Structures are given as structure tokens and as C-alpha cells.
Amino acid sequence: MSAAALITAARELSAAVAPMRFAAPITHTYNPLDYAWAPHAEYLQRFGEGRKRVIFVGMNPGPFGMVQIGVPFGEIAAARDWMGLSAPVRKPAQETPDRPIEGWNCARSEVSGRRLWGLFAERFGTAETFFAEHFVANYCPLAFFEGKRNVTPDKLPAAEQAPLLAACDTHLRTLAEATQAEWVIGIGAWSELRARVACAGLPVKFGRVLHPSPASPVANRGWSEAATKQLVALGVW
């Protein structure tokens, strides 16, 4: 399947979530598929081509990763130096000074992304080798902020979650079908749950790895080793 199909699916997801509104305590909602569309499309164009044996699915954009540059788990150095991405980032329509969009100039490290892409770089060497059979996506494209605090989509009220999850389920199912994935691996338990719902009935296998968040004491004790052990035990690697 061509990268063009993934680009079309991402545009449809962005259009579906754009009109959604989220009540207090959420103060700002960012959609990187809008203001950071150029690097996201560059990511899909360069690495979305062809069949993918394994899709890794994260929850939603992190404040110093995809929020900044539109690339899932978008640690700046990994996206720029390892993947070779560089397309420009615009500003969101409503930006909060608590979470400014600095794009490629963001100096903060997205620790989850540094760990995730670091493992893949260590195991596969080049980005091209990794993406030949693997792909990484976020389930939800939106980031939610309560002031500076990052709010994950599983914490939204059920009434606000319902249309959001429906749009995200549709996109993930399309992604799995378009890439003819054999495995859909949730990065964290919630992402695995959503993958099982979204892709129910498809000829795919499911699993999960520990989330690489620095908020996880287990991840901080050696995420790369733990994730590798999980993937080997599943038979993915």
C-alpha cells in the first residue's frame, strides 16, 4: 500500500477531530496534524510505503515530541538526525504560553521518544531498515493541556471521549488494513486496549510493551531491555 493512502487517512483523521471541543479543566487542545502537518506528511511519505509487519501505537502526542514537530514520539534529534526529517512547523491557532510551539528549535528532550527511537536505532541501525517492516503511530492525534499539565485522552469525560475514540478507531483500523500489519503493539496498556477494539476482526495479533515514560519507575530502571524482552517473548522479534 502506498504512503499516499496513509496521508489521506491522516488528513481525514485531522478533519474529524478538528471541530471537537473539550470542556474545563482542559484549557488548550493542540492538533499537530494541522500546524505540524508538513513534517507529519514528510514522515508518512518517507516511511509509510509498503507493507508493515509491526505497527507500534502510542497514546497521543507528548509536549516535547509530536506536539512540537508532528512526528510520533518525536524526539527532535531522532527525527532530524536519524530519520532525516526537516519540514517546517507553523503555529497553532490558539497557543498557550505554558506550552509554546518551538518546532525544531525545541530544546527539551521527549524522553519517551528518546528511549523508543534509541532502541530501534540500536537494534536496526538505520531508519530505513527499521521502517522496512515497522511503523510507529499515535492512536489519538490531539494533545490536551490543563495549563502546563498534560492530560491524556483516557482521562477525558466519557461523553467527550466517545466521538474522539470513534474517529481514532477508524483511523487505526485503516492504518492496519492499509499496511497489512501482522502485529499491532500498544505502547502501554491503554493503547493495546484501543488497538484491540479498533482492529477487532482483522487478521492481526496484538501485544504491548511497557510505556517508556519517565513517569514510570519500571521504565526508568531499563526500558530498552524490558521492551526487548517483551517483544521477544511475544515472537515479534
C-alpha positions in Angstrom: 0.0 0.0 0.0 1.3 3.5 -0.8 2.2 6.2 1.6 -0.5 8.3 -0.2 -3.1 6.1 1.5 -1.7 6.9 4.9 -1.5 10.6 4.1 -5.2 10.6 3.1 -6.2 8.7 6.3 -4.2 11.2 8.4 -6.0 14.1 6.7 -9.3 12.5 7.3 -8.5 12.0 11.0 -7.4 15.6 11.4 -10.6 16.8 9.8 -12.7 14.6 12.0 -11.1 15.8 15.3 -10.7 19.5 14.3 -14.2 20.6 15.3 -14.2 18.7 18.6 -14.2 20.8 21.8 -13.2 19.9 25.3 -14.5 21.5 28.5 -12.7 22.7 31.6 -10.3 21.8 33.1 -8.8 21.5 29.6 -7.6 25.0 28.6 -5.9 24.2 25.3 -6.1 21.5 22.7 -3.3 21.1 20.1 -3.7 19.3 16.8 -0.2 18.7 15.3 -1.8 17.2 12.2 -2.8 20.8 11.5 0.0 23.2 12.4 2.8 20.5 12.1 1.2 18.8 9.0 4.3 19.3 6.8 6.7 17.2 8.9 4.0 14.6 9.6 3.3 14.2 5.9 7.1 14.0 5.3 7.3 11.2 7.9 4.4 9.3 6.2 5.8 9.9 2.7 9.3 8.7 3.6 8.5 5.8 5.9 4.9 4.8 5.2 5.4 3.0 1.9 4.7 -0.7 1.6 3.6 -3.5 3.9 4.5 -3.3 7.6 4.8 -6.4 9.7 4.6 -4.5 13.0 2.8 -1.2 13.9 3.6 0.3 17.3 0.8 2.5 18.7 1.3 5.2 21.2 -1.4 7.1 23.1 -1.2 10.7 22.0 1.4 13.4 21.3 3.9 14.3 24.0 4.5 18.0 24.8 8.2 18.0 23.6 7.7 15.5 20.7 4.8 15.2 18.4 3.3 18.4 19.8 6.4 20.2 18.5 7.1 18.5 15.2 4.2 16.3 14.2 6.2 13.1 14.4 5.0 10.3 16.7 7.3 10.1 19.8 9.1 13.0 18.0 12.4 13.4 20.0 14.0 16.2 17.9 17.4 14.6 17.5 15.9 11.3 16.4 13.5 12.8 13.9 16.1 15.2 12.5 19.3 13.2 12.5 18.2 9.6 12.4 15.1 10.0 10.2 16.3 13.0 8.2 13.1 15.0 8.6 13.1 18.8 8.4 9.8 20.1 7.1 8.7 23.4 8.7 6.2 23.7 11.6 3.6 26.5 11.9 1.9 27.8 15.0 -1.5 26.5 16.3 -4.4 28.9 16.1 -4.6 29.1 19.8 -1.3 28.7 21.5 -0.8 28.8 25.3 2.4 30.4 26.7 2.5 27.5 29.1 3.2 25.1 26.2 4.7 27.2 23.3 5.4 25.6 19.9 9.0 25.9 19.1 9.1 23.2 16.5 12.6 22.0 15.6 14.1 24.6 17.9 12.6 22.9 21.0 15.5 22.3 23.4 13.6 19.9 25.7 14.0 16.2 25.2 11.0 14.0 24.7 12.3 11.2 27.0 9.8 8.6 25.8 10.8 9.3 22.2 14.5 9.2 23.0 14.1 5.8 24.6 11.8 4.4 21.8 13.8 5.6 18.8 17.0 4.8 20.7 16.1 1.2 21.0 15.1 1.0 17.3 18.3 2.7 16.2 20.4 0.4 18.3 18.7 -2.7 17.0 18.2 -1.8 13.4 20.9 0.7 12.6 19.3 2.9 10.0 15.8 4.3 10.0 15.2 2.7 6.6 16.0 -0.7 7.9 13.6 -0.3 10.8 10.8 1.1 8.7 11.1 -1.6 6.1 8.9 -3.8 8.4 7.8 -1.5 11.2 5.8 1.7 11.7 5.0 4.0 14.6 1.8 5.9 15.0 -0.2 7.6 17.8 -3.7 6.5 18.4 -5.0 10.0 19.2 -3.6 12.9 17.3 -4.6 15.6 19.9 -2.8 16.9 22.9 -4.8 18.2 25.9 -3.4 20.7 28.4 -4.7 22.0 31.7 -2.4 24.9 31.9 1.1 23.2 31.7 -0.3 19.8 32.7 -0.5 17.2 30.0 -3.9 15.4 30.2 -4.1 12.0 28.4 -7.2 11.1 26.4 -8.2 8.3 28.8 -8.8 11.0 31.5 -11.4 12.9 29.4 -15.1 12.6 30.4 -16.9 9.7 28.7 -19.1 12.0 26.6 -16.1 13.8 25.2 -14.2 10.6 24.7 -16.9 8.8 22.6 -16.6 10.8 19.3 -12.8 11.1 19.7 -12.3 7.4 20.2 -14.6 6.6 17.2 -12.5 8.8 14.9 -9.3 7.4 16.2 -10.5 3.8 16.0 -11.5 4.3 12.3 -8.0 5.7 11.6 -6.1 2.9 13.3 -8.2 0.3 11.6 -7.5 1.9 8.2 -3.8 2.1 9.1 -3.7 -1.6 10.0 -5.6 -2.6 6.8 -3.5 -0.3 4.5 -0.2 -1.7 5.8 -1.4 -5.3 6.0 0.0 -5.4 9.5 0.7 -8.7 11.2 1.1 -7.2 14.6 -0.3 -4.2 16.4 1.7 -3.4 19.5 0.3 -1.0 22.1 2.9 1.2 23.8 1.3 0.9 27.2 -1.8 -0.9 28.3 -4.4 1.7 27.1 -3.0 1.8 23.6 -3.2 -2.0 23.4 -6.8 -1.9 24.6 -7.7 0.7 21.9 -5.9 -1.3 19.3 -7.9 -4.5 20.2 -11.2 -2.5 19.9 -10.2 -0.7 16.7 -8.8 -3.7 14.9 -11.3 -6.4 16.1 -11.9 -8.9 13.4 -8.8 -8.1 11.4 -6.2 -10.8 10.8 -3.7 -9.2 13.2 -2.1 -10.2 16.5 -1.9 -7.9 19.5 0.6 -7.2 22.2 2.1 -4.5 24.3 5.3 -3.1 25.6 6.0 -1.1 28.7 5.5 2.7 28.1 8.9 4.4 28.0 7.6 7.4 30.0 9.9 8.9 32.7 6.9 8.8 35.0 7.2 5.0 35.1 9.7 3.8 37.7 9.9 0.4 35.9 10.8 2.2 32.6 13.4 4.3 34.4 15.2 1.1 35.5 15.9 -0.1 32.0 13.1 0.4 29.4 15.1 -0.8 26.4 15.9 -4.2 28.0 12.3 -4.6 29.3 10.7 -3.8 26.0 13.1 -6.0 24.0 12.3 -8.9 26.4 8.5 -8.4 25.9 8.8 -8.3 22.1 11.0 -11.4 22.1 8.5 -13.2 24.3 5.6 -12.3 22.0 7.5 -13.5 19.0 7.6 -10.1 17.3 11.4 -10.1 17.4 
